[in-house]
Every structure is written in structure tokens, then in C-alpha cells.
């Protein structure tokens, strides 16, 4: 099942996208779907990177051995819940 959307873009960007689609033997719809998949994938990687950076900062500030697996699991779960909330908005 699909739904048609209307998007406004500058003419220069539309021409560039049409060239890219033609060069890759794709439709504009396929190109836009691929762009969105990559955007979502990149966003997930950025969020994971931020969560990992925060965990490392916590671990660096805590004495060795105080960062339990339970604490790490809780942090990961919290990051996933935050991501789901943002996706739902």
C-alpha cells in the first residue's frame, strides 16, 4: 500500500535528483525512499553514538568496577525508549 505526497523543493535540487535517478535507473519515488532509509539509519547510529559516549563518560568518572552490567542495560533501555518517543512524534 502506498500514499502519494507532495513535496516542495527548489528547481535546481529537483533537476539534480532527476539526473541522479536517471543515472541510477531509478524512479524519483525509489530515490526518495532510499534517502529516507539512509536518514533513519544515520539517525539511529548518531543516537547510539551519543548513548555510548554518555556511558563512557559515566564509566570514566566512576571508580573501576562500579559500572555494572545492570546499569549499562538500564542506560541502553533508556536510550531506546527515548528514540521510540522521538519517532512517534
C-alpha distance (Angstrom), angle and dihedral (degrees) to the residues before:
residue distance angle dihedral
X1 . . .
X2 3.79 . .
X3 3.77 137.2 .
X4 3.79 126.0 -152.1
X5 3.79 118.7 -129.2
X6 3.73 133.1 -168.8
X7 3.80 117.3 -135.0
X8 3.79 128.3 -177.9
X9 3.80 116.5 -142.8
X10 3.78 134.1 162.6
X11 3.81 113.3 -91.4
X12 3.81 92.3 -117.3
X13 3.80 90.9 55.4
X14 3.81 92.2 47.7
X15 3.82 91.1 51.1
X16 3.81 90.6 49.3
X17 3.80 91.4 48.9
X18 3.81 91.5 48.2
X19 3.82 90.1 51.2
X20 3.80 90.9 49.5
X21 3.81 92.4 47.8
X22 3.80 91.4 48.1
X23 3.82 92.7 47.1
X24 3.81 90.9 50.3
X25 3.83 94.1 42.1
X26 3.80 91.3 -119.2
X27 3.75 134.6 130.6
X28 3.78 119.5 -116.3
X29 3.81 87.9 -110.4
X30 3.79 91.4 56.0
X31 3.78 90.4 48.9
X32 3.80 92.7 51.0
X33 3.82 92.2 46.8
X34 3.82 90.0 52.2
X35 3.80 91.4 48.3
X36 3.80 90.4 52.8
X37 3.83 93.1 47.7
X38 3.80 89.8 52.0
X39 3.80 91.8 46.7
X40 3.81 91.9 53.0
X41 3.80 91.7 45.5
X42 3.81 92.1 49.7
X43 3.81 91.2 47.7
X44 3.81 91.4 52.3
X45 3.82 90.5 50.5
X46 3.82 91.1 49.9
X47 3.80 91.6 50.0
X48 3.79 91.8 48.2
X49 3.80 89.7 48.6
X50 3.81 91.2 51.8
X51 3.81 92.1 48.8
X52 3.80 90.7 47.9
X53 3.81 91.8 48.5
X54 3.82 90.2 51.3
X55 3.80 91.1 49.2
X56 3.79 91.0 50.1
X57 3.79 90.9 49.9
X58 3.81 90.5 50.8
X59 3.80 91.1 47.6
X60 3.81 92.1 48.3
X61 3.79 92.2 52.1
X62 3.82 94.6 46.4
X63 3.77 123.6 76.3
X64 3.80 112.8 -100.2
X65 3.77 113.6 -77.6
X66 3.82 96.7 19.5
X67 3.80 94.4 101.5
X68 3.80 99.8 85.8
X69 3.78 125.8 -162.4
X70 3.79 87.3 -116.0
X71 3.81 90.5 57.4
X72 3.81 91.1 48.2
X73 3.83 90.8 49.6
X74 3.82 90.5 49.2
X75 3.81 91.5 51.7
X76 3.79 92.4 48.9
X77 3.82 91.4 48.4
X78 3.81 90.7 49.4
X79 3.82 91.5 51.0
X80 3.81 90.6 49.9
X81 3.82 92.3 49.4
X82 3.81 90.3 50.3
X83 3.81 90.6 50.3
X84 3.82 91.8 50.6
X85 3.81 90.5 49.8
X86 3.80 91.0 51.8
X87 3.82 91.6 47.7
X88 3.80 91.1 50.9
X89 3.78 92.2 54.9
